[in-house]
Amino acid sequence: MTFDVVILLQPLVALLVGILILILPRLLNVLVAAYLIFVGLIGLFPNILT
């Protein structure tokens, strides 16, 4: 998976998370935490997905 694929997936992940937050607002903390951990790992280790 290249870095371009990660950039293309971010809007889809944001859309999915937004819909889930509307349906289940209590998931907000978990979803935000998971997203931040994922983005942080990609920033620290950019070659982790290759």
CYANA upper distance limits for C-alpha pairs under 8 A (distance plus 0.5 A):
  1 MET  CA      5 VAL  CA      6.83
  1 MET  CA      6 VAL  CA      8.12
  1 MET  CA     49 LEU  CA      6.06
  1 MET  CA     50 THR  CA      5.64
  2 THR  CA      6 VAL  CA      7.33
  2 THR  CA     49 LEU  CA      7.42
  2 THR  CA     50 THR  CA      6.46
  3 PHE  CA      7 ILE  CA      6.91
  3 PHE  CA     46 PRO  CA      8.20
  3 PHE  CA     49 LEU  CA      8.38
  4 ASP  CA      8 LEU  CA      6.76
  5 VAL  CA      9 LEU  CA      6.62
  6 VAL  CA     10 GLN  CA      6.90
  7 ILE  CA     11 PRO  CA      8.41
  8 LEU  CA     12 LEU  CA      8.07
  9 LEU  CA     13 VAL  CA      6.64
 10 GLN  CA     14 ALA  CA      6.56
 11 PRO  CA     15 LEU  CA      6.63
 12 LEU  CA     16 LEU  CA      6.70
 13 VAL  CA     17 VAL  CA      6.55
 14 ALA  CA     18 GLY  CA      6.54
 15 LEU  CA     19 ILE  CA      6.78
 16 LEU  CA     20 LEU  CA      6.72
 17 VAL  CA     21 ILE  CA      6.57
 17 VAL  CA     31 LEU  CA      7.36
 18 GLY  CA     22 LEU  CA      6.84
 19 ILE  CA     23 ILE  CA      6.84
 20 LEU  CA     24 LEU  CA      6.25
 20 LEU  CA     25 PRO  CA      7.99
 20 LEU  CA     27 LEU  CA      8.00
 21 ILE  CA     25 PRO  CA      5.17
 21 ILE  CA     26 ARG  CA      7.95
 21 ILE  CA     27 LEU  CA      6.76
 21 ILE  CA     28 LEU  CA      6.25
 24 LEU  CA     28 LEU  CA      8.31
 27 LEU  CA     31 LEU  CA      6.48
 28 LEU  CA     32 VAL  CA      6.48
 29 ASN  CA     33 ALA  CA      6.56
 30 VAL  CA     34 ALA  CA      6.60
 31 LEU  CA     35 TYR  CA      6.59
 32 VAL  CA     36 LEU  CA      6.59
 33 ALA  CA     37 ILE  CA      6.64
 34 ALA  CA     38 PHE  CA      6.64
 35 TYR  CA     39 VAL  CA      6.63
 36 LEU  CA     40 GLY  CA      6.40
 37 ILE  CA     41 LEU  CA      6.61
 38 PHE  CA     42 ILE  CA      6.77
 39 VAL  CA     43 GLY  CA      6.65
 40 GLY  CA     44 LEU  CA      6.67
 41 LEU  CA     45 PHE  CA      6.30
 41 LEU  CA     46 PRO  CA      8.25
 42 ILE  CA     46 PRO  CA      5.52
 42 ILE  CA     47 ASN  CA      8.34
 42 ILE  CA     48 ILE  CA      7.55
